[in-house]
Each structure stands twice: as structure tokens, then as C-alpha cells.
Amino acid sequence: MTHTTLHGKSTSPTDTSPVGGTLAVPLLLFGVFVAFSYPVTALSAVVAVVAGSALLRRGLAALVARSHDHVHELSLPGGTVRFRIAPR
């Protein structure tokens, strides 16, 4: 499916900008305004996200270390899948 512009050029729907990039700029700008309006709350949110990601990373590393060399099984309608989790 193609569309014709006013200048006679045809464009496909994939030539348009992605929605995520279009929404990212206003959301980023809004986030900066909120951070300047509520600095303590914004700082608390940033600290919570950083601490949460560090805890998640440590928790996942401990889970991988604990399940190392164990065969896991996942039952699917076509059969069973067996896999191992190995750290890098």
C-alpha cells in the first residue's frame, strides 16, 4: 500500500517515523519538568530504580548460580523441552 504526497512522491507506511520516537520527546520533556518541580520525589524515584535494578541483577545472578548444571524441563503440547542455564 502506498500513499501519494502533494509533491507526487509515493511513500510506503514504513517511511513514516516510529510512534515510540514521536512519543519519547514529549515524555522526556514532561519528565524533566516534573523532576524540576518535585526534586526530592524525582531523586527518590531514581534511587529506587537503581537499587531495584541492582537487587534484581544480584537475585538473577544467584538464581543462575543455584540452577547451574541442573536440567530443567518444560512440557509443551508437542513434547518436552530440556535445557540448562549456564552463566557467561
N, C-alpha and C positions, 0 to 999 in steps of 0.2 A: 504494500500500500504506500503510495507516495502522495505528497501534497505539493501544490504549486504555489510559490510565493508571488508577491506583487511584481518582482523583477523577472519572473519567468523561470526561476531556478526551481528544480524539483528537489524536495528533501524527503528523506525517509524518517520514520519515527525515532530511529536510533541516532539521528543527528541532533536531537534536542538535548539540552543539559539535563543531568540526572536530578531527580527530586531531592535526594539527600544533600547534594551540594547546594541546591537552592534554599533548602530549609536550614542548613548549617549556619549560614552567615547571620540571619536574624536571631537564631537561638543563641549563638555565641555572643552577639551584641547584648541580648537580653540578660545573659548570664553575667556579663561584665557590669551591667547596670545594677543588677541585684547584689553582686559582690561589693560594689562601692556603697550601696545603700545599707547593707547589713554585713559589715566586715567580720564581726565575731561569728555569726552564723555561717558565713561562707568559709571562714577558716576552719570552723568545727567540721563542716561537711567534707572539706578537702582532707583533713586529718583522719576522719572516719573512713574515707575511701582508701587512703593509703594504708592505714592499719588493717582494714578488712582485706585488701589485696595481699598484704604480707602474710596474714593469718591463713588465707586461702592457699597461697603458694606453699607455705610450710605444711599445711594439712594435706594437700595433694601430694607433696613430696613424701610425707610419712606414709600415705596410703600406697604409693607406688613401691616404697621400700618394703612395706609389710607384705604386699602381694607379689613381690618379686619371686620368680621361679615357681609360681603356682599356676596351674592350668585352670582357666575359667571357662565355663560352658554357658552358651546362650542358645536356648531352644527356639527355633523358628519353625514355621509351618512346613518348610521343605527339608528340614533336618536340624542337626545341631552344629553350632559353630564353636570351635575350641580355640582359645587364644591365650597368650601370655603378655603380661605387662613388663616391659624392661626399661629401666631408666637409661638416659643417654649419658 
